């Protein structure tokens, strides 16, 4: 009887899923904002924690890349979405970020019953149950995993864009407004992937 009970508990923990979503690149001045959503069972959350999954900002780029295949193979489902620099300029960063999240969510096979979102802002277009968790990427493995997937996907794109937009050290700054990046914009001008709305704030336009 005890064995049966343990078996039932085991099956239940495999079925219970946590769905976490996170964005990356919100504060950058070049390129899109990315979002990823991850669906994980209790069992696989525990395994990923053992592998060292935590907030992507606390991990080295090498560690994130090593964790990525493990995360994807252990997730029940996942989706990645992005919103372009032009959409960010036209809609504003919050709406564009929400758009990238909705695009990620639309890639899931089924709509989550509850969504855990990193940060204090509601995902306004989402009509399901959602919970906002400040510093969620340090508290929930599903959000931490989503932050790693989004970060690696965006970093990979930045490395590819370096070839097309050389002269801005995009592979190094990943599109963020470092002092070096801003001085290179002054020298080389802005590209169509620079966020003009962000550069206006820096008085570079």
C-alpha angles and dihedrals in degrees: 000000000000090000091052090051092051090047091053090049090049092051091047092051090051091053100044105094132196117205118202131179132192140167133219133195096036092133097041122112096211133052135359132323112242131208131188131191123199132194114204136175119225090252094052092045088059092048092050091049088055089052089057102258110168139134106330091229089064093055130078118245088249093053091047091053091049092050096047099080090044091052094047094047092049097045118097088214139344142183136197124203135175141192121210131239088250092054089048090053093045101041104025125250098277096053091042091051090050088050091054090050093050089049090053092048092050089062092063117102091231136017112261116243089219132015126206111208126194113234137020099285123099118232092239100194092052112100098191133083112292135180122201115214120189108220086006091158088068094045108041126047092210091057092042090051091048090050090053093048092048093045096050092045092051095043090051090053091049090053090052093046090054088077092054097039103035118165095057100073090233092162088060104038095032089220096304120136100255118166088253093050092049092050090050089053089053088051102040103025128236126304128215089258094058114101102242092192089059094045092053087062089054089048090239093127 
